[in-house]
Amino acid sequence: MTGKRSSTSRHHSGWKPWACGVAIAIACPILVGAPAGAAKPPPTRPGVPSIVSVKAAPHGAIVTYARPVHDGGAPVRSAQVTCVSSNGGVKATQNGPRSPIAVHGMSVGKSYTCRVTARNRIGVSDASAPSGVVVPIENPTAAVPGAPTITYVHAGPQSIAVGYSPPADKGGSLITTYRAKCSSSNGGNRGAKEHFVKSPIVMDQLTAGKTYTCIVQARNSGGFGAESARSKPIVTLGLPQITSATGGVRSVTVAFKHAAVGPPLVISYEVTCTSSNGGVSGTQSADTSPIRVRNLSAAKTYTCRVQVRNGAGVSSFSKASKPVTSTGS
């Protein structure tokens, strides 16, 4: 009996839940143990965010908001701002991961109110209360540059090289272009030219032997700035005048006169002779008159013209010489 009771005692000390009888079923959970805490509820959509401020921006608005107090049990991943106009502006929507959110594509000068929603992995919150009224603005215009300074003007053949230094005030953005304009006081062709690199700007297709003054302007994203002070008057190089043309052995010698005006000095002259009856054409350069053009055809009739070249460019041709005939060898 003693051993049996001992066995029964050991059996009860190792009592397991599945040993519970019907009569004591209610007590079994107490013996097994209750859960440590209540189960977490499933996540839901976030609470409602709130708009802190809204500011006008070029063609849009910048909206600052506060995240919802309750995230619904899942992290808020993004927000969406929607701005609607009360007077015909285009509706605009913009997503963003954090505050503030810049909304683009709104109509300039129209009245808008904006609302914000928050999103987590479950879904999207209700929209916030509307913001105050905001009116998008135009893109701001950059300040234009100040006036450059002309440092020199050099006469060329039918051209002027205009040297300049940049303005002290470059305005609101980088200078991208300079433009020179030259006008004549005695009937010469006007000229204007834009330049994307450094000084000088060479104005071509002007009129030979005419008096000009020039100005320069700088340009940035805001537009062209003020004009420089006008340059001193300068006379473009006139064309050479042929005084004689003499036929030689398979050659023509051309004499001419030329009044070179102002720096840069003349570098060279170039004489070109062409035949009216089948002779081979020829060209010869030199730095002074007369110039002999060789390797022409024998016994052919030629007329010749002169061009002048200097650091500012090459002129057009002078008037043609009288016809002259080369001789044979």
URCOR-V412521 format. One record per residue. N is the residue number from 1. RES is the residue in one small letter. D_CENTER is the distance of its C-alpha to the mean C-alpha in Angstrom with 1 decimal. Layout:
{{N & RES & D_CENTER} {N & RES & D_CENTER}}
This chain:
{{1 & m & 106.4} {2 & t & 104.8} {3 & g & 102.6} {4 & k & 101.7} {5 & r & 100.6} {6 & s & 98.5} {7 & s & 96.8} {8 & t & 96.1} {9 & s & 94.6} {10 & r & 92.3} {11 & h & 91.3} {12 & h & 90.3} {13 & s & 88.4} {14 & g & 86.1} {15 & w & 85.7} {16 & k & 82.6} {17 & p & 80.9} {18 & w & 82.2} {19 & a & 85.7} {20 & c & 85.5} {21 & g & 88.1} {22 & v & 87.7} {23 & a & 89.5} {24 & i & 87.1} {25 & a & 83.8} {26 & i & 82.5} {27 & a & 82.9} {28 & c & 81.1} {29 & p & 77.5} {30 & i & 78.5} {31 & l & 79.9} {32 & v & 76.8} {33 & g & 74.3} {34 & a & 71.8} {35 & p & 67.9} {36 & a & 66.2} {37 & g & 64.1} {38 & a & 63.1} {39 & a & 60.6} {40 & k & 56.9} {41 & p & 55.9} {42 & p & 53.2} {43 & p & 49.6} {44 & t & 48.3} {45 & r & 45.1} {46 & p & 43.5} {47 & g & 44.5} {48 & v & 42.4} {49 & p & 39.4} {50 & s & 38.8} {51 & i & 35.8} {52 & v & 35.6} {53 & s & 32.9} {54 & v & 30.1} {55 & k & 27.3} {56 & a & 25.0} {57 & a & 21.3} {58 & p & 18.4} {59 & h & 19.8} {60 & g & 22.1} {61 & a & 24.4} {62 & i & 25.1} {63 & v & 28.6} {64 & t & 30.7} {65 & y & 33.9} {66 & a & 37.0} {67 & r & 38.3} {68 & p & 41.6} {69 & v & 44.8} {70 & h & 46.1} {71 & d & 44.1} {72 & g & 46.8} {73 & g & 47.8} {74 & a & 44.6} {75 & p & 41.4} {76 & v & 38.7} {77 & r & 35.8} {78 & s & 33.2} {79 & a & 32.9} {80 & q & 31.6} {81 & v & 30.6} {82 & t & 31.2} {83 & c & 30.4} {84 & v & 32.4} {85 & s & 32.3} {86 & s & 35.5} {87 & n & 34.3} {88 & g & 32.4} {89 & g & 29.1} {90 & v & 27.8} {91 & k & 29.3} {92 & a & 26.9} {93 & t & 27.9} {94 & q & 26.3} {95 & n & 28.0} {96 & g & 27.7} {97 & p & 29.9} {98 & r & 30.3} {99 & s & 30.0} {100 & p & 27.8} {101 & i & 26.1} {102 & a & 23.0} {103 & v & 23.6} {104 & h & 20.8} {105 & g & 21.2} {106 & m & 23.7} {107 & s & 24.3} {108 & v & 23.3} {109 & g & 26.6} {110 & k & 28.9} {111 & s & 31.4} {112 & y & 31.3} {113 & t & 33.6} {114 & c & 32.7} {115 & r & 35.0} {116 & v & 34.7} {117 & t & 36.7} {118 & a & 37.3} {119 & r & 37.9} {120 & n & 40.1} {121 & r & 41.5} {122 & i & 44.1} {123 & g & 42.0} {124 & v & 40.2} {125 & s & 41.6} {126 & d & 42.4} {127 & a & 39.7} {128 & s & 39.6} {129 & a & 40.6} {130 & p & 37.9} {131 & s & 35.7} {132 & g & 35.7} {133 & v & 33.8} {134 & v & 30.0} {135 & v & 27.9} {136 & p & 24.1} {137 & i & 21.9} {138 & e & 18.8} {139 & n & 15.4} {140 & p & 15.8} {141 & t & 14.4} {142 & a & 13.2} {143 & a & 15.8} {144 & v & 15.3} {145 & p & 16.2} {146 & g & 19.8} {147 & a & 21.5} {148 & p & 21.4} {149 & t & 24.8} {150 & i & 26.2} {151 & t & 28.2} {152 & y & 29.9} {153 & v & 30.3} {154 & h & 32.1} {155 & a & 33.8} {156 & g & 33.6} {157 & p & 35.2} {158 & q & 33.7} {159 & s & 30.6} {160 & i & 29.5} {161 & a & 27.4} {162 & v & 25.7} {163 & g & 25.1} {164 & y & 23.3} {165 & s & 22.5} {166 & p & 19.4} {167 & p & 20.2} {168 & a & 21.7} {169 & d & 19.8} {170 & k & 16.0} {171 & g & 15.7} {172 & g & 13.9} {173 & s & 10.6} {174 & l & 9.6} {175 & i & 10.7} {176 & t & 8.6} {177 & t & 11.5} {178 & y & 15.2} {179 & r & 17.5} {180 & a & 21.3} {181 & k & 24.0} {182 & c & 27.6} {183 & s & 30.5} {184 & s & 34.2} {185 & s & 37.2} {186 & n & 39.6} {187 & g & 38.3} {188 & g & 35.6} {189 & n & 32.6} {190 & r & 29.6} {191 & g & 26.4} {192 & a & 22.7} {193 & k & 19.9} {194 & e & 16.3} {195 & h & 15.6} {196 & f & 12.7} {197 & v & 15.2} {198 & k & 18.0} {199 & s & 20.9} {200 & p & 22.8} {201 & i & 21.7} {202 & v & 24.6} {203 & m & 25.5} {204 & d & 27.6} {205 & q & 29.8} {206 & l & 31.5} {207 & t & 35.2} {208 & a & 37.6} {209 & g & 39.7} {210 & k & 38.1} {211 & t & 37.1} {212 & y & 33.5} {213 & t & 31.6} {214 & c & 27.8} {215 & i & 25.1} {216 & v & 21.5} {217 & q & 18.6} {218 & a & 15.4} {219 & r & 12.2} {220 & n & 9.6} {221 & s & 7.9} {222 & g & 11.7} {223 & g & 12.6} {224 & f & 15.0} {225 & g & 17.5} {226 & a & 21.2} {227 & e & 22.8} {228 & s & 24.5} {229 & a & 28.3} {230 & r & 29.6} {231 & s & 30.6} {232 & k & 34.3} {233 & p & 35.7} {234 & i & 35.6} {235 & v & 37.4} {236 & t & 35.9} {237 & l & 38.2} {238 & g & 40.8} {239 & l & 41.9} {240 & p & 45.0} {241 & q & 48.3} {242 & i & 50.7} {243 & t & 54.2} {244 & s & 56.0} {245 & a & 55.8} {246 & t & 58.7} {247 & g & 59.5} {248 & g & 60.6} {249 & v & 61.4} {250 & r & 58.5} {251 & s & 56.3} {252 & v & 55.4} {253 & t & 55.1} {254 & v & 52.8} {255 & a & 53.1} {256 & f & 50.6} {257 & k & 49.7} {258 & h & 46.4} {259 & a & 45.4} {260 & a & 42.4} {261 & v & 40.6} {262 & g & 38.6} {263 & p & 36.7} {264 & p & 35.5} {265 & l & 38.9} {266 & v & 39.7} {267 & i & 39.4} {268 & s & 41.4} {269 & y & 42.8} {270 & e & 42.9} {271 & v & 45.8} {272 & t & 45.7} {273 & c & 48.9} {274 & t & 49.3} {275 & s & 52.6} {276 & s & 53.8} {277 & n & 56.4} {278 & g & 55.0} {279 & g & 54.6} {280 & v & 51.9} {281 & s & 49.0} {282 & g & 48.3} {283 & t & 45.8} {284 & q & 46.5} {285 & s & 44.6} {286 & a & 46.1} {287 & d & 45.4} {288 & t & 48.3} {289 & s & 50.7} {290 & p & 52.6} {291 & i & 50.9} {292 & r & 53.0} {293 & v & 51.4} {294 & r & 53.4} {295 & n & 53.9} {296 & l & 54.4} {297 & s & 56.9} {298 & a & 60.5} {299 & a & 62.0} {300 & k & 58.8} {301 & t & 57.5} {302 & y & 54.2} {303 & t & 51.9} {304 & c & 49.4} {305 & r & 46.2} {306 & v & 44.4} {307 & q & 40.8} {308 & v & 39.6} {309 & r & 36.9} {310 & n & 35.4} {311 & g & 32.3} {312 & a & 30.4} {313 & g & 31.2} {314 & v & 34.1} {315 & s & 35.9} {316 & s & 37.3} {317 & f & 40.9} {318 & s & 43.8} {319 & k & 46.6} {320 & a & 48.7} {321 & s & 52.0} {322 & k & 55.3} {323 & p & 56.4} {324 & v & 58.1} {325 & t & 59.9} {326 & s & 59.7} {327 & t & 63.0} {328 & g & 64.2} {329 & s & 65.3}}
